[in-house]
Amino acid sequence: MKLSQFKFKLPNELIAQQPANERDESRLLVLNRKTGEIEHRLFKDVIDYFDEGDLMIMNDTKVFPARLYGNKEKTNARIEVFLLRELNEEHKLWDVLVEPARKIRIGNKLYFGEDESMVAEVIDNTTSRGRTLRFLYDGSHDEFKEALYNLGQTPLPLYIDREPNEDDAERFQCIYAKNEGAVVAPAAGLHFSREVLKRMEIKGIDYDFLTLHFGLGNFREIDVEDLTKHRMDSEQMEISADLVKHVNTTKDAERKVCAVGTSVLRALATAVSMNGHIKEYSGWTNKFIFPPYDFTVANSLISNFHMPYSTMLMMVAAFGDYEKVMNAYEVAVKEKYRFGVYGDAMLII
């Protein structure tokens, strides 16, 4: 497959800038990957497609307020710092992106907050935009994290062309988010409300969790036409023994296993073993999935509508059949579905 095969015309007005009024009131396009048949529903109707004993697997990663702004010493230049991950708890080392990168050198100090009480020193240049910062803070690690996160903003994707607000702190987070570490919300999970989860329980539809800390690499521009030459950034993931047992038992009973989001799809593909079973996994994955790909664990997928050329679109196309998915995206544009992390959802069965 070539990069150019994932181009489609997406009008700007279809890129959702705000979440839906209610999580489960987003629209839902249902695609049958065998027949290509398409239905138009609301997200809260998703349970109509599952029965007792079926299993939905969700990503319980929690987004932290990763975008903050500081001032460079002496020049007072405004610098955007995007926290990627903590490298060392004891020394308060963080892997970050900085903009504008050309202004930041090793040894520079950055000051954060109105009183400039949070100070960081640049100790390493890792990439053209990336740096390692050492935060200079005397309190405990918990106090430091609280102070740091109080300075941060919700890390909305750049295609959302506005400043984050108080609502984003809640809505750019799944209601079941638990394990902190993501800088991107697993968008498919944003549609689940407490009412939908309760109705699933009443119907006997199971759900369980894995953790994959969704990173910015999913939005990094692909600069090669030949997709086999693209390399994904690594993301940390965890699949527990309990989930392994739950998934494998469900598979053996020939029930539906639904991946809620492309992050779950990637994690399951990373941990797959024989006969569509999975194994425990704790570590990193840089698996890049594009068509053709044989998925043996999940047999249904919930996903949002993604941007042209994106790795998430490629994964959805690999799961749902390239021609059928790209046709469904054409229909979605024509029917004015909302795209992006705050957009509408798609169920592939």
Helices and strands as residue ranges (DSSP letters): G 3-6, G 12-14, G 23-25, E 27-31, E 38-42, G 43-49, E 55-59, E 61-63, E 67-72, E 78-88, E 93-99, G 101-103, E 109-112, E 118-125, E 130-136, H 141-151, H 166-171, E 179-182, G 187-191, H 194-203, E 206-212, G 216-219, G 227-229, E 235-239, H 241-252, E 257-260, H 262-270, E 281-285, E 300-304, H 311-320, H 322-334, E 345-348
